[in-house]
């Protein structure tokens, strides 16, 4: 099950008691009886609740989502989440069963095979429920509401998300994966899905009024839960959000740091790049922050991040043959992943590996960054039209002739395969390097379905230097053998094994993350590797062009959420705007093309218009007045992606500084204050908001380059700027030759007018100035600016 930890839990009233238990999270206890055990009894109970409604045939081929369409041939008469279906539930007073998942989710596919392809389960669902299938990536708003409910009642969550709703969409009961009649191994001993259906149908029939009343109470508490801690200071800046919060967050992460393998907490272990980015950047904030957190503490934070990134790059979570990273690791040592590859993971990991390289100049960090970028730009995730696809599945066929998919089948190897493909000596060397054993390297305790018997997940277990001594060869020759073997294994994999299914939706927000990462990589690599920098910049530009052409309405300024064979019907959510704006700001700094800044400014105004909470500050995730949502939530906590409000606050500070717009900076301050109550209690849950907290206390800095950009001295210092990890520092170029874009910049920011005068007088000598707020340090000669640039890092 793709797991998701709850930040906190609350007790909610319900006629059905939910408790977590293994993969099948939740158990049922109905009034006047235990959980029951006989499937026949459950089936009879469900049949007793049968009404005369005949559902339409399975409707899922009408969906754009590959995940939803993949269930189109189930015997379950799946319906789409739309006005017609929801009205049908109300008219017939039927309880709604909502199954939410995504294409790369392993346990979603397991539940489909065991339950949704089962005729008996289909009969019970069709006769007693309105079954609806939803792609969480297409409708994150619905997913978030009901995930909050499941987390609050069970203490955990994950996908597939399975919830039962009243016809008014109020939650009655929920969980994640429940085993079907064909479950094997330990799963078959868990509470079964057919039994769950029987109990729910019986409760709805026998305790209907109590069930409805309880659901109403649940909704009220969910509303209180959503509002708790989010009223902040009523939209006014909160003076209590001081820099000590960074030190408190740092201390939390040190207590959870795994000194053996890197990362934080126990297995399953997620990369969570947003937390790594916060820790890595502690030492790049102004000296005031380092004084509060501690210089040694900032250095330790960096060390924790680098050790984690090194362990991940060597671990099985990293695809050592074909590039990219899997979603998370089942084991603490990063060596047994869940094998789905998600665009948002690749993008965020590329960002953090590039940041780590800028800080350390470690070849290992750069190698990992380039590995991810190549996977994004040159492999399955890149659309020919310019956008980036969503994910690759975890499950696939091991051989073309096989009929049953297995998790990780595309990625694992037997020692016998090594011998056949590589030859005896190469196989021996590479087996030691990648930890390949005759009997496999997966602990049976982590293989409940016996999918990895005698299989090996590759992880780096040695070095060329160690192997050179063992085999009496030079380290260079060992390295060549490993690189050659990697190509042989890759060719075998591509030729002999069916590739995992590709979810070819193009999601605006995830493309924003990809643009951010590639733009950062392009800017950072320009001085050291112009060829790669150009490749990454080109791919970011293509993604931006695709979104503007296909997912953006120039007249209304509104984004769409997804594209697949055409734009989807769902309008963009707040994260679509936030992540795309971030990408455009990074592209501006990578290219200094003002068009990116202009579009970012327009999108920022539209995000404020649609999602801003004028009463309490911060951005709602959804627009006002959505009839199919029971709650309007604000996304403040970081999870697998950075929070919408964290990214938005940083965007607002950056744009406000670039454009000299104090109103945007006020929005940023109010966004921070909107979460002040929870920030003060749990600052470690708000890593993405921390740079904005620093900016709200210390302001932002801006480095302005004025003059001919081809001037050798100016080029030299631009490269120097891009070779550093600059935090809370924007970069602006004033080019007198680009009159249209220059006029727009000058009209938006009066400060730039004064700086341009300095650059154009006395023969046009180029100038670099460092500004804080509306004040700039005195103009420097180029030789003197080096010391100031050192202070910026």
QUIPE-V759617 format. One record per residue. RES is the residue in one letter. OMEGA is omega as a letter, one per 20 degrees, with the letter a starting at -180 (NA if undefined). D_FIRST is the distance of its C-alpha to the first C-alpha in Angstrom with 1 decimal. Layout:
BEGIN
RES|OMEGA|D_FIRST, RES|OMEGA|D_FIRST
END
This chain:
BEGIN
X|r|0.0, X|a|3.8, X|r|5.6, X|a|9.2, X|r|11.9, X|r|14.8, X|r|18.2, X|a|19.8, X|r|19.7, X|r|22.5, X|a|23.6, X|r|23.9, X|r|26.0, X|r|24.6, X|a|26.0, X|a|22.6, X|a|21.3, X|r|17.6, X|a|16.2, X|r|13.0, X|r|12.4, X|a|9.8, X|r|6.4, X|a|8.7, X|r|9.6, X|r|13.2, X|a|16.3, X|r|19.4, X|r|23.0, X|r|25.5, X|r|29.1, X|r|31.3, X|r|28.8, X|a|25.9, X|r|22.5, X|a|24.2, X|a|23.1, X|r|25.0, X|a|23.4, X|r|27.0, X|r|27.7, X|a|24.7, X|r|25.8, X|r|29.3, X|a|28.4, X|a|26.6, X|a|29.6, X|a|31.9, X|a|30.5, X|r|31.2, X|a|33.3, X|a|35.3, X|r|33.2, X|a|32.4, X|r|29.6, X|r|30.2, X|r|28.7, X|a|25.4, X|a|25.9, X|r|23.2, X|r|25.5, X|a|27.1, X|r|24.2, X|a|24.2, X|r|20.5, X|r|19.5, X|a|16.0, X|a|17.9, X|r|20.7, X|r|18.4, X|a|18.2, X|a|22.0, X|r|22.9, X|r|20.7, X|r|23.1, X|r|21.5, X|a|24.0, X|r|21.8, X|r|23.7, X|r|23.5, X|r|23.3, X|a|27.0, X|a|30.2, X|a|31.2, X|a|28.0, X|r|28.0, X|r|31.7, X|r|31.2, X|r|28.9, X|a|31.7, X|a|34.5, X|r|33.0, X|r|31.5, X|r|28.2, X|a|24.9, X|r|22.4, X|a|18.9, X|r|16.9, X|a|13.6, X|r|12.5, X|r|10.4, X|a|11.6, X|a|12.9, X|a|11.2, X|a|7.5, X|a|6.7, X|r|4.7, X|r|7.5, X|r|9.9, X|a|9.1, X|r|9.7, X|a|12.7, X|a|14.1, X|a|14.0, X|a|15.0, X|r|16.3, X|a|18.5, X|a|19.8, X|a|23.3, X|r|23.4, X|r|20.4, X|r|21.8, X|a|25.1, X|r|23.9, X|a|22.1, X|a|25.1, X|a|27.7, X|a|26.3, X|r|24.0, X|a|24.0, X|a|20.7, X|r|19.8, X|a|17.2, X|r|16.7, X|a|15.7, X|a|14.6, X|r|16.4, X|a|19.5, X|r|19.5, X|r|17.9, X|r|20.5, X|a|19.2, X|a|15.6, X|a|16.9, X|a|19.1, X|r|16.7, X|r|13.9, X|r|16.9, X|a|17.6, X|r|14.3, X|a|14.3, X|a|18.0, X|a|17.7, X|a|14.8, X|r|14.9, X|r|11.3, X|r|9.1, X|a|6.3, X|j|5.9, X|r|7.1, X|a|9.6, X|a|12.0, X|r|15.4, X|a|18.9, X|r|21.9, X|r|25.6, X|r|27.7, X|r|28.4, X|r|24.7, X|a|24.5, X|r|21.3, X|a|21.8, X|r|18.4, X|r|14.7, X|r|11.3, X|r|7.8, X|r|6.9, X|a|10.1, X|r|11.4, X|a|14.3, X|a|17.7, X|a|17.0, X|a|14.1, X|r|15.1, X|a|15.1, X|a|13.9, X|a|11.7, X|r|15.0, X|r|16.3, X|r|14.0, X|a|15.3, X|a|15.4, X|r|15.0, X|r|18.6, X|r|19.7, X|a|18.0, X|r|19.8, X|a|23.0, X|a|23.0, X|r|22.3, X|a|25.1, X|r|27.4, X|a|27.0, X|a|27.7, X|a|30.7, X|a|32.1, X|a|31.3, X|a|31.4, X|r|33.5, X|a|31.7, X|a|28.3, X|r|29.7, X|r|31.4, X|r|28.3, X|r|26.3, X|r|29.2, X|r|29.1, X|a|25.4, X|r|26.2, X|r|29.1, X|r|27.1, X|r|24.4, X|r|27.4, X|r|28.8, X|a|25.6, X|a|25.4, X|a|29.1, X|r|29.0, X|a|30.1, X|r|30.2, X|r|33.9, X|a|35.0, X|r|38.7, X|r|39.2, X|r|38.9, X|r|41.5, X|a|40.9, X|a|39.9, X|a|42.1, X|a|39.7, X|a|37.2, X|a|38.8, X|r|38.0, X|r|37.2, X|r|33.7, X|r|33.0, X|r|34.2, X|r|32.1, X|r|28.9, X|a|29.9, X|r|30.5, X|a|27.0, X|r|25.5, X|a|28.0, X|a|27.0, X|a|23.3, X|r|24.3, X|a|23.4, X|r|26.8, X|a|25.8, X|a|23.2, X|a|23.2, X|a|20.6, X|a|20.0, X|a|18.5, X|r|16.6, X|i|13.5, X|a|10.9, X|a|13.5, X|r|13.7, X|a|17.0, X|a|17.7, X|a|20.9, X|r|22.4, X|r|23.0, X|r|24.4, X|r|26.7, X|a|28.1, X|a|28.8, X|a|30.4, X|r|32.6, X|a|34.0, X|a|36.8, X|r|37.6, X|r|38.4, X|a|42.1, X|r|43.8, X|r|43.7, X|a|39.9, X|r|40.4, X|a|43.1, X|a|40.9, X|a|37.8, X|a|39.9, X|r|40.7, X|r|39.3, X|r|36.1, X|r|35.7, X|r|36.3, X|r|33.7, X|r|31.1, X|a|31.9, X|r|31.7, X|a|28.2, X|a|27.0, X|r|28.8, X|r|27.6, X|a|24.0, X|r|24.6, X|r|26.5, X|r|23.8, X|a|21.2, X|r|23.7, X|a|24.5, X|r|20.9, X|r|18.6, X|r|16.6, X|r|19.8, X|a|20.8, X|a|24.2, X|a|25.5, X|r|24.6, X|r|23.9, X|a|21.2, X|r|18.1, X|a|14.4, X|a|11.9, X|a|11.5, X|r|12.3, X|a|10.7, X|a|14.3, X|a|16.9, X|r|19.3, X|a|17.3, X|r|17.7, X|a|14.4, X|q|12.3, X|b|9.3, X|r|12.0, X|r|11.8, X|a|14.9, X|r|15.4, X|a|19.0, X|r|18.6, X|a|17.5, X|a|20.5, X|a|22.8, X|r|22.2, X|r|22.3, X|r|25.4, X|a|26.9, X|r|26.4, X|r|27.6, X|r|30.6, X|a|31.3, X|r|31.1, X|r|33.5, X|a|35.9, X|a|36.0, X|a|36.3, X|r|37.5, X|r|35.4, X|a|35.2, X|r|31.8, X|r|30.5, X|r|32.3, X|r|31.1, X|r|27.4, X|r|28.3, X|r|30.1, X|a|27.4, X|a|24.9, X|r|27.7, X|r|28.7, X|a|25.2, X|a|25.3, X|a|28.9, X|a|29.6, X|a|26.5, X|a|24.2, X|a|23.3, X|r|27.0, X|r|28.5, X|a|32.1, X|r|32.9, X|r|31.9, X|r|28.6, X|r|25.3, X|a|22.4, X|a|18.9, X|r|16.6, X|a|16.3, X|r|13.5, X|a|11.6, X|r|12.9, X|r|16.7, X|r|19.6, X|r|21.1, X|a|24.6, X|a|26.2, X|a|27.3, X|r|23.9, X|a|22.5, X|r|18.9, X|r|16.3, X|r|14.4, X|r|12.0, X|a|14.4, X|a|17.4, X|a|19.3, X|a|19.2, X|a|19.9, X|r|23.5, X|r|25.6, X|r|28.8, X|r|30.8, X|r|29.6, X|a|30.8, X|a|34.1, X|a|34.7, X|a|33.7, X|a|35.2, X|a|38.0, X|a|38.6, X|r|39.5, X|r|37.0, X|r|34.3, X|a|35.4, X|a|35.5, X|r|32.2, X|r|30.4, X|a|31.6, X|a|30.7, X|r|27.1, X|a|26.5, X|a|26.6, X|r|27.5, X|a|28.8, X|r|26.3, X|a|23.3, X|r|21.8, X|r|18.3, X|r|18.4, X|r|17.7, X|r|16.0, X|a|13.1, X|a|13.3, X|a|12.5, X|r|13.1, X|a|16.2, X|a|15.4, X|r|17.1, X|a|20.3, X|r|23.2, X|a|21.2, X|r|21.4, X|a|19.4, X|r|22.3, X|a|23.1, X|a|26.5, X|a|28.1, X|r|31.8, X|r|34.2, X|a|37.0, X|r|39.5, X|a|38.4, X|r|38.2, X|r|41.6, X|a|43.2, X|a|41.5, X|r|42.6, X|r|45.8, X|r|44.9, X|r|44.9, X|r|41.7, X|r|42.4, X|r|42.5, X|r|39.2, X|r|37.6, X|r|39.1, X|a|37.8, X|a|34.2, X|r|34.5, X|r|36.1, X|r|33.4, X|r|30.7, X|r|32.5, X|r|33.0, X|r|29.3, X|r|28.4, X|r|31.0, X|a|29.9, X|a|26.3, X|a|27.4, X|a|29.9, X|a|28.3, X|r|24.5, X|a|23.2, X|r|21.5, X|r|17.9, X|r|18.1, X|r|19.2, X|a|18.4, X|r|22.0, X|r|22.0, X|a|24.0, X|a|22.8, X|a|25.7, X|a|24.0, X|r|22.0, X|r|25.3, X|r|27.0, X|r|24.8, X|r|25.7, X|r|29.4, X|a|29.4, X|a|28.2, X|r|30.5, X|r|33.4, X|r|33.0, X|r|32.9, X|r|35.9, X|a|37.9, X|a|37.2, X|a|38.0, X|a|41.1, X|a|43.5, X|a|42.0, X|a|40.6, X|a|42.0, X|r|40.8, X|r|37.1, X|r|37.7, X|r|39.2, X|a|36.3, X|r|33.8, X|r|36.1, X|a|36.7, X|r|33.0, X|r|32.6, X|a|35.8, X|r|34.6, X|r|31.4, X|r|33.6, X|r|36.0, X|a|33.4, X|a|32.0, X|a|35.5, X|a|36.6, X|a|33.7, X|a|31.8, X|r|34.6, X|a|37.6, X|a|40.6, X|a|42.5, X|a|40.1, X|a|38.1, X|r|34.8, X|r|31.7, X|a|29.3, X|a|25.5, X|r|24.8, X|r|26.8, X|a|26.3, X|a|29.6, X|r|31.0, X|r|30.1, X|a|27.8, X|a|29.1, X|r|27.0, X|r|29.0, X|r|27.6, X|a|26.0, X|a|27.3, X|r|24.9, X|r|26.2, X|a|29.6, X|a|28.8, X|r|27.0, X|r|29.6, X|r|32.5, X|r|31.2, X|r|31.2, X|r|34.7, X|r|36.0, X|r|34.8, X|r|36.4, X|a|39.6, X|r|39.8, X|a|39.0, X|a|41.6, X|r|43.8, X|a|43.9, X|r|44.6, X|r|43.2, X|r|39.6, X|r|40.8, X|r|42.4, X|r|39.3, X|r|37.2, X|r|39.9, X|r|39.9, X|r|36.1, X|r|36.4, X|r|39.0, X|r|37.0, X|r|33.9, X|a|36.2, X|a|37.8, X|a|34.6, X|a|32.3, X|r|34.5, X|a|34.9, X|a|38.6, X|a|38.8, X|a|36.3, X|a|35.5, X|a|32.3, X|r|30.5, X|r|28.6, X|a|25.6, X|r|27.1, X|a|30.7, X|r|32.9, X|r|33.3, X|a|30.1, X|a|30.7, X|r|27.1, X|a|25.7, X|r|26.2, X|r|25.9, X|a|27.0, X|r|25.0, X|a|25.8, X|a|23.3, X|a|24.5, X|r|21.7, X|r|20.3, X|r|16.5, X|r|15.0, X|r|18.4, X|a|21.7, X|r|22.7, X|a|25.0, X|r|27.8, X|r|27.7, X|a|28.2, X|r|30.7, X|r|32.7, X|r|33.1, X|a|34.0, X|r|36.6, X|a|38.2, X|r|38.4, X|r|39.8, X|r|42.2, X|a|43.5, X|a|43.9, X|a|45.6, X|a|47.5, X|a|45.9, X|r|45.9, X|r|44.4, X|r|41.1, X|r|41.2, X|r|41.7, X|r|38.6, X|r|36.7, X|a|38.3, X|r|37.4, X|r|33.7, X|a|33.6, X|a|35.5, X|a|33.2, X|a|30.6, X|a|33.2, X|a|32.4, X|r|28.8, X|a|29.8, X|a|32.4, X|a|30.0, X|a|27.0, X|a|28.2, X|r|25.3, X|a|23.0, X|a|25.4, X|a|25.7, X|a|26.3, X|a|29.1, X|r|31.0, X|r|33.1, X|r|34.2, X|r|35.1, X|a|37.3, X|a|38.8, X|r|39.6, X|a|41.5, X|a|43.1, X|r|43.1, X|r|42.2, X|r|44.2, X|r|45.3, X|a|46.9, X|r|49.2, X|a|50.8, X|r|53.9, X|a|56.0, X|a|55.9, X|r|52.4, X|r|54.1, X|a|56.3, X|a|55.6, X|r|55.5, X|r|53.0, X|a|50.8, X|a|50.9, X|r|49.7, X|r|47.0, X|r|45.6, X|r|45.8, X|a|44.0, X|r|41.1, X|a|40.9, X|r|40.0, X|a|36.9, X|a|38.4, X|a|36.6, X|r|37.9, X|r|40.5, X|a|41.2, X|a|43.2, X|r|45.9, X|r|48.5, X|a|51.7, X|a|53.3, X|a|56.8, X|a|56.7, X|a|53.8, X|a|55.7, X|a|53.4, X|r|50.3, X|r|52.4, X|r|54.1, X|r|50.7, X|a|49.7, X|r|53.1, X|a|53.1, X|a|49.8, X|a|50.7, X|a|54.3, X|a|53.6, X|r|53.2, X|a|56.7, X|a|58.2, X|r|56.3, X|r|57.3, X|r|60.9, X|a|60.8, X|a|59.3, X|r|61.9, X|r|65.1, X|r|67.4, X|r|66.4, X|r|62.7, X|a|61.6, X|a|57.7, X|r|56.2, X|r|53.0, X|r|52.5, X|a|50.0, X|r|49.7, X|a|48.2, X|a|48.2, X|a|51.5, X|r|53.3, X|r|53.5, X|a|54.9, X|r|58.3, X|a|58.3, X|r|57.9, X|a|59.3, X|r|56.7, X|a|57.6, X|a|57.0, X|a|53.6, X|a|51.9, X|r|52.0, X|r|50.4, X|r|47.6, X|a|47.0, X|r|46.7, X|a|44.1, X|NA|41.7
END
